[in-house]
Amino acid sequence: MPSRFWSKKIADHSLAGVHLFFPDPWQKRRHHKRRIVRPSFVDLLNKKLLAGGYFHAATDWEHYAKDMLGILSAGTGLKNSSPSNDFCERPIYRPLTKFENRGLGLGHGVWDLIFRKI
């Protein structure tokens, strides 16, 4: 969903949570500008989330997971919910898709990030 939609149509401090499951990782360096999780997106999350609200992202691309972790950790106003300040276990509420289950069976990893607005 484009940022311009969020900034105009969703009231500030109105969202209890935002989920982003398995977004396109845009693997090529020149396409990284198309990734959803960028510093401007973190600023928008801070503006739209309620105090205590959360952002949950999951990806099966390790490089994108590490990139998102760095961007979310660098942003102010969000705190990592992981006790080790990196990735979280898959919460029960996040559905396990057929595609993800097959990947896990093949030994592929999945990384969940959960950050709360402070």
C-alpha positions, 0 to 999 in steps of 0.5 A: 500500500503506497505511503501516500494512502497511509498518510492521508486516509489513516488517522494518526495514532489509530492503528493497533498493529500492522502486519507485513508477511513475505513482501517482495525482497527486491533482491537486486541492489538497484531495486532496494528503493522499492522495498517497503521497509525503509526509513520513511516507512518507519517514520510513517509507522511511528505516526500511525501506530497507537502507543503500544501498537506493533509492527510484525514483519516476516520474510524468508529472505535472510538478507532482507530480514537483516536489512529490515532489522537494521532499519527498524532498530535505527528508527526512533520510537520502536522497540524490538520485542525480541529478548535478544534484540534480533528475531522473534519466534513465529507467534501463534497468530501468524498463519503458517502457509503451505508455501512456508511449510514446504520451505521449512521442510526443505530447511529454509529459514523464516525470520519474524520481526516484531517491534512495538511503539514506545 
